[in-house]
Amino acid sequence: MMGTKNLVAFVLFALLVFEGYFTEKVLSATVTYDHRALVIDGKRRILQSGSIHYPRSTPEVWPEIIKKSKEGGLDVIETYVFWNYHEPVKGQYYFEGRFDLVRFVKTVQDAGLLVHLRIGPYACAEWNYGGFPIWLHFIPGIQFRTTNAPFKIEMKQFLAKIVEMMKKEHLFASQGGPIILAQVENEYGNIEGSYGVGGELYVKWAAETAVSLNTSVPWVMCVQDDAPDPIINTCNGFYCDRFTPNSPSKPKMWTENYSGWFLGFGNPIPFRPVEDLAFAVARFFETGGTFQNYYMYFGGTNFGRTAGGPLVATSYDYDAPIDEYGFLRQPKWGHLRDLHKAIKQCEEHMISSDPTQVQLGKNLEAHVYYKSSNECAAFLANYGSSLDANVTFNGNIYFLPAWSVSILPDCKNVIFNTAKVVSQRTLGDSSFYATTSVNDFILEPSSWSWYKERVGIWSNNSFMSSGLLEQITTTKDTSDYLWYTISINVKENNIPGQEKELFLHIESLGHAALVFVNKRLVGFGYGNHEDASFILDEKITLNHGNNTIDLLSMMIGVQNYGPWFDVAGAGIFYVALRDLKNDTSDLSFEEWTYQVGLEGEDLDLDNINLANSSLWTTGAAPPVNQSLIWYKVAFLAPEGKGPLVLNLASMGKGQAWVNGQSIGRYWPAYLSPSSGCTNGSDCDYRGAYDPTKCLKNCGQPAQTLYHIPRTWVHIGENLLVLHEELGGDPSKISLRTKTGQEICAHVSETDPPPADSWKPNSEFISQNPEVQLTCERGWYITSINFASFGTPIGKCGTFALGACNADILSIVQQACLGQERCSIPISTATLGDPCPGVLKCLAVEALCSD
């Protein structure tokens, strides 16, 4: 007979086993699809997704960024997997720090969101070498992304590595994890034709390989019209409402909806108006879409040398709803949140039927979803780019601005229009825009130290070769830099002491190069993101006897996109001297001496352990406007918990490190073209968007502010190291912190009430629109700088009283001061009626701080 203690233990064990089994069965999910949508546990889902790339931020801020994404109405987080940093050396894996993929996926799961894991392993993503490890390039006989045995072996091995890692951690949906989708390859359809039959065979192999890994969740291929069953082919682009999957059994999915565009050094800053972005999303769901993903929802930062090429900037802000530093970009985040709420109100109708199209006029149409014969939801669209319209639908008249969609969850009440932005705005066009909420801290010039880089060959590990070598093959991307050095002896018909004038002609595949003659800088050449190659012509003088020409060729990110991009070269390929008689001497096939990297890199000058090394020179003031010089300074981090930025507007081109962590490449000396920009944020959202339509900061550097994650600094002294290539003034560098934000809102009596206030069978039209204000978490509304109900004039930051005004300052103060968020209904019963019969608006400006 079992003893009492043993009986209790057995019962407890049985309960625990049963509870674990029951919990697993509850948390696990079956993910399939039909022609309408992804089906999770037997239920079709309408899903909003957003891209967040884990290495472009730090693990400490992942939870907050993901939480803001959820609050913005997202259901899914989408990320690439970055092979080159996970397997930097063949067979040696790295999954720590910013590259802790499992931790990231679990952080998403902890927030209650789902995951789309884009394993690839090709990523593009404006990431160095498209995410491929550079060692892959040197495997004998390899050809990337085609039916090539060496490549397929490595690709399959990495795919399997990631899948097994996810399975081991129980992260697929069938195991109770958050991963509901996986992606193999990436945008291959754009370049498949360049690979001929090999490309077609590769697509089939990639699909079969992915399915064979038994993830138990659907696989997708984006921009892949020939994706074989059961792989879902998906759309990438600025608009995907006209996209149709390659099989009637597959749902209409959008894996990359560009919230803006990436930034290149030397280019103006692109931005995408939220009215157009919301229009694209609404049109997609209107016409049968059920899954869409913002690329990017949070862009982040290309720390270190992770930025792709050529010339992709360090900032990967992407004009995303959450900016590079983790702050909400308003009104983009808020307007899209309201859109997601409106679509969510229609979900039960959308998963119950296919849309029925109703023509309402020229460039005017409706799509109706029926839950039953007398229950429907509708999207009304004016896809004309210039003319507003009044349309009749179900016996009612609706006003539709040009290039807009209205959402009616009951086929009657408009709860959202993509062109009517009522969410709050933030003053300035970036988080660290110079306002009263941003503080600058100048670094003391007397505290600087420096180290002058040696020009040309600096060690005995240099080597000689006949002819000009391709740079990536030579450096294996261990450094951005490669020295090309040649000696020239001038003796014919020259009198000793006299100089000979010549023209030096250089042609390079890219990306930039410094030219030294007898150790003196004589020229600098560079390309751009669209074409990194360049030609440089310089008039030089050579002395009688021996002379040296030292060329420092620089990479700014290894190419990441295009057919056969993996074999795209870089570096100098032609050098010639021409005398005044036009006689040319081709030096390209002469004996050259090569040195990979810089002396300062070899000395490890960015290492915090060398902060007090005798290698550094310290003086009253640092040398300025000198090329190839290293600087260091100790600084105290400003108080606070938020991110810091380094203002490098006074510098030329180079790289920067904080406490040994690289914050990326900088290039403020490269100015964008002076023309082609729209007036601030006033780009007309109407009409098709492309990356050149809406630009700002013409004639300015692409980037002057560089992100320092707060966790990279500590109490006490911190170390900043810079390697300056062109010349700058480090004494003018400053640190910038953000201590608050200035927010505002402008809502009229005719704007719809909040989308989530609509309830089925309710009198929605009788509810009031609202001004809703929200501070970033941890900040509170500390002052109301403007408040008017009537006919206020101006824009955010420049509001002024109009002819009609009700003094409502005390009402707004009572509702908002000391609060993290507040709302003020627009009602004459509460606010008064200063001008009966006149359309009135409520405008408020407020300051949030800690």
Residue, then its C-alpha position, 0 to 999 in steps of 0.5 A: m500500500m502506497g504511503t501517504k507522503n508518496l501518494v501526495a507526491f504522486v498526485l502533485f506530480a500528476l497535476l503538474v504533468f497535466e497542467g503542463y500538458f494543458t498549458e502547452k495545448v492552450l498556448s500552442a497554435t496551428v497555423t495554416y492558410d486559405h485564400r482569404a487569410l492566415v488561419i490560426d487555430g482555425k480562425r482567419r486573422i487580419l494582421q498588422s505587422g512591423s519590421i524591427h531588426y534586433p541588431r539595429s538597437t540594443p536588448e535593453v530597449w527591445p521591450e519598450i520598442i516592442k511595447k510601443s509597437k503593440e500600443g500602435g496596433l501591431d499584431v506581428i513583429e517581422t525581422y530578418v536574420f543576419w547570417n554574417y554576424h551570426e557566423p562571422v567565421k565559418g562554423q563559429y556562431y555568435f548569438e550574443g548582445r544585439f545579436d541574441l536572436v532567441r532573446f529578441v523573439k522571446t521579448v516579442q512573445d513576452a509582449g503578447l505579439l507574434v513573429h514573422l522570422r525572415i531567415g533568408p538567409y539573404a536579407c538585403a536590408e541595406w545591411n553589409y553584403g546583404g547579410f552574407p558572411i564575407w567568407l562565403h565569397f572565398i569558397p572555391g567554385i561558389q556562385f551565390r543565389t543560383t543552383n550552385a552546390p557549394f552555395k546550397i550546402e552553406m545556405k541549407q546548413f544555416l537555414a537548418k541551424i536557425v530552425e533548429m535553434m528556434k525549435k530547441e527553444h520552443l518558439f514556433a507556434s505549434q510549440g507554444g511560441p510566437i513564430i507564425l511565419a518564416q521566409v526563405e530567400n528575399e526579393y529574388g524575383n527582381i533579379e531571377g532573370s539574370y540567372g537564367v535556368g539556374g535561377e528557376l531551379y534555385v527557387k524550386w530548391a529553396a522552397e523544397t529545402a524550407v518545407s523539408l525543415n518542418t517548421s509547422v508554420p507557413w513559409v513565404m517568398c516575397v516578390q516571387d511570382d513563381a514560388p511553388d506550392p505551398i510557399i506563399n508569394t507576397c508583395n513588397g512595394f509602396y502599394c500592393d492593392r493590385f497584387t494577386p497571389n500566384s494561386p487562388s488558394k493563397p492569401k493576399m499578403w504584403t511583407e514590405n510596405y515602405s514607411g519611408w526610405f533609407l538614407g545614403f550619404g550625400n543624399p537629402i532625407p526622404f520622408r513619406p507623408v502619413e496620409d499616403l501611407a495610411f491610404a496604401v494600407a487601407r486600399f490593401f485591406e479594402t481590396g482583399g488583403t489580410f496581412q501587411n507589414y511596415y518596413m520599417y516600423f522601427g528602423g534604428t541604427n547601423f552601428g559599427r560597419t553593419a551598413g550596406g553599400p554603397l554609402v548607406a548612412t549610419s542612421y536607419d531611421y527610415d521615417a518609421p512610426i518609431d524613430e531611430y532613438g525609440f521615440l514615437r514619430q507623430p503624427k505618423w504613429g498615432h494616425l496609423r494606430d487609429l487606422h489599425k483600430a478602424i480596420k480591427q472594427c471590420e475584422e469579423h466582416m473581412i474574414s467572413s467574405d471576399p470583398t464586393q466591388v461597387q463603382l461610385g464614379k470616376n476614380l471612386e469605388a467601394h468594397v463591401y464585406y458581408k458578415s451576413s445579408n444585413e451586416c456589412a463593413a465598407f471601404l470607400a475610396n477616392y483614388g484620384s490624385s487631385l479632385d475631392a468628391n461627394v459620393t452616394f453609398n447606401g443612400n447616404i452622401y459621403f465626402l471623400p478627399a482625393w487620394s483617401v479611403s474612408i472606413l465604415p465598420d457598419c456600412k454607415n458611419v465613417i470612423f476613419n479617413t486616411a487623409k484626415v489626421v487628427s492625432q497629435r503632432t510633435l514639434g520639429d521633424s526629429s526627436f533631437y530637433a533643437t528646441t527647449s526640450v533638447n540640451d547641448f553639452i560641449l566637450e571641453p577642447s583642452s581635454w582632447s588627445w590625438y594620434k597622427e596616422r602614418v601615410g602609406i605603408w606602416s608595417n612589415n606585413s605589407f605586400m607587393s603585387s603587379g597591377l591594381l588589386e580589387q579591394i574586397t578580395t584583398t581586404k576580405d572586409t576586415s577593414d574599410y581601408l586599403w593602401y595602394t603605394i607606388s614609387i616613381n623615379v623622375k630623372e629624365n632631362n630634369i635638373p636636380g631641385q626642379e619639379k616636374e608638373l604632371f596630371l594624375h588620373i585615377e579611376s575607381l570602382g568606389h567608394a572613396a579615396l584620398v590621394f597623397v603625393n610625397k605624403r602630402l594630401v592632394g585630392f579626394g574622390y568619391g562616388n554616391h549610393e546610386d553609382a559608387s565609382f568615380i574618376l579623379d584628376e589632379k595636377i601634381t608636381l614630382n621632385h627630381g629623384n624618388n617620389t611616392i604616390d599613396l592612394l588610400s581607398m575606402m569602402i563605405g559598406v559592401q554592396n547589398y543588392g542587385p544581380w550578382f552583387d556578391v562579385a561587385g568589386a571596389g577599389i582602384f582599377y586604373v592609374a595613369l600619369r600624363d605630362l603637359k605634352n599629353d604623353t600618358s604613362d599607365l601605372s596600372f600594371e606596375e609593381w604596387t605595394y599594398q597595406v590592408g587597414l590603418e595603423g591606428e586600427d592595428l594599434d587598436l586605438d579605439n580600445i578603452n584599455l588604450a585610453n591612457s597609452s603614451l601613443w596619444t599626444t595631449g595639448a592645449a587644443p587639438p589640431v583641426n582640419q587635418s586628414l588621417i588623425w585620431y582623436k580621443v576625449a573623456f566625457l561625463a554622460p549627462e544625467g537621465k535614462g534616454p538616448l544620447v546623440l553626438n553632434l558631429a556637424s563640425m567633422g569631415k568623414g570617419q568613424a566614432w567609438v564610445n567606450g569601445q563600441s562603434i557608433g558607426r561611420y560619419w560623413p558630414a562633409y558630404l552635402s546633398p544637392s541644393s535643389g529637389c526638396t519639398n518645403g519642409s513636411d509640406c510634400d503633397y501626399r496625393g498621387a503615387y509616392d516614390p523615394t524621390k518625391c518627398l525630400k528635405n535637408c537639401g544642401q545639408p549633410a545627410q546626417t550630423l547626429y549619431h545615436i549613443p545608446r544610453t547603456w553604452v555609457h556609465i556614471g563617471e568618465n566615458l571615452l570617445v574616440l574618432h578617426e577623422e579621414l578628411g579634417g574637422d574641428p573636434s572642439k565643436i563636437s557636442l552631446r545632445t540629450k532630450t529632456g521632454q517634448e513639445i506636442c500639439a493637436h488640431v481637431s475640428e467639430t467635423d472630424p470623426p470621434p476616436a475609432d475605438s469609441w464606435k460600437p455596433n448598433s451605436e449612435f456613433i454620429s452623436q459622439n464627439p471628436e476629441v483632442q488626445l495628447t500623450c507624452e512619452r512614457g515617464w514624461y508628464i504634461t507640465s505646461i499648456n502653451f496654447a489653447s483655443f477653441g474657435t478659429p485658431i490659425g497657424k500650424c504646430g509651433t506657430f498657433a495664434l488666436g483667430a477672429c473667433n476664440a473661446d478662452i479655454l486655457s483653464i479647462v485644458q490645464q485642469a484636464c491635462l497638467g500632471q497627466e501622462r495623457c489626457s483628452i478633451p472632447i470637442s463640445t460647445a456644451t463644455l467649451g462654450d460657443p464663441c461664434p454660433g454657426v461657424l465651424k470651430c476647431l480646438a488647437v492645443e500646444a503642450l510641453c511634456s517633461d519629467 
